[in-house]
Amino acid sequence: MLIAFAAAAVAFGLGASVYWWKQLADRHAIGHLADNLPGLALGFAAVAALTLLNLALRWARWHYLVRRAGARFAAKASALIYLSSAAPAALTPFYAGELLRVVLLGKRYARHRFDIVAIWLLERSSDLLAVCLFLSVVRANALYVTVAAAVWLGAYAVLRAIYRNVRRSPFPQPGTVVAAVLSSLVVSFLPALGLFALGLAAGFDLSLGAGVEVFSGSTVFGVLTGAPAGLGVGSSAMVVGLQEHGVPLLDAIAGTWFFRMGTIWLVLAVGVAGLIVFRRRLADLYRAGRQRDHFEKLAERYDEELPDWVRDRLLGRKVGLLRERLGELCGPGRRGLDLGCGQGWHLARMAEAGCTMVGIDRAAGQASGAAQRAGASGAACGLAVASAGQLPFADAGFDFVYAVNSFHHIAD
């Protein structure tokens, strides 16, 4: 039944798209479009700028939520995972393509797969709540927000029960929920603002309130059908909505077309471009944890991950904090172990402070890089290729042990 419903929505959307294109052809709209092209192009630029801002804010929200759920993704890995799902999300019913992130996590972050599904549900229900709230305000009808609030509360209750009773986790925390809803209000308002800006640039007689109503109404209608990218359904509702607010048919069709190009088609383009440009990094990310030589492969370019000035500043702060916390344990004659030393940045700095340092890393390439770095700085350090789970040292052989950016790579 669900497949039949989706097929009917797609058929309706395709039919609606053909119908609107036929309306343009029947009215010989080329000349009219050419006359209005400068204004429409300016409006498209405004919509596109707001869409890129929207995309960045949505990634920031997702990154914040996954961190609150306990998944310690690096910002680069998080951005790659999010960007790679942009195109599939736009092309699937109910943005289900966003769940591709579950697959991209690979084995390394396998324990957070449920968190990604839970966050998807929280984001989608929060966005629906925000859009329906806008619609209720502009139409002075509480029905929309009441239904959306019921859906949101149901989703939240299910997630809270699972996390409290099964996963023994405080997620989603009250502050996290508030942040999710408030961010949904912002990211859901930006497209409505873009529609208003497009109408202003193209000379439509469209108020901000009307723009909010048209966008919110067409979005809710598109969501109810589940058609991928609205596929003519949401666009048809937008054309009708613009007409109801006094925009002539040709302008309504053209405005909707340029709006869609600056939103959904731009997101598709960015998503596809990201998949093409970063395909190797995505492959490395997917395989991370599946192959023991992951960091071995990264060793040669590992020091390119951060600019030198950023790394130096971070090293200064982290090593300073280490020495402060270690106190008398850190100094001449004291023996220290760097667990998962990587390229040896912290190892060398601690040796320069007078400590007798030894570093271990499971990847021989990383340990080799650490030896070269220590030698270049004149710091005498011992290096070993070993696993943190099987240390090749006698008990009580060190005065202190530390690990920087290592524990999140160790499987539970």
ABEGO torsion letter per residue (X at the ends): XAAAAAAAAAAAAAAAAAAAAAAAAAAGAAAAAAAAAAAAAAAAAAAAAAAAAAAAAAAAAAAAAAAAAGBBBBAAAAAAAAAAAAAAAAABBGGAAAAAAAAAAEAAAAAAAAAAAAAAAAAAAAAAAAAAAAAAAAAGBAAAAAAAAAAAAAAAAAAAAAAAAAAGBAOBBAAAAAAAAAAAAAAAAAAAAAAAAAAAAAGBBBBAAAAAAAAAAAAAAAAAAGBBGGGGAAAAAAAAAAAAAGBBAAAAAAAAAAAAAABAAAAAAAAAAAAAAAAAAAAAAAABGABAAAAAAAAAAAAAABBAAAAAAAAAAAAAAAAAAAEAABEBGBBBBBBGAEAGAAAAAAAAAGBBBBBBBABAAAAAAAAAAAAAAGBBBBBBBBBAABBABBBGABABBBBBGAAAABBX
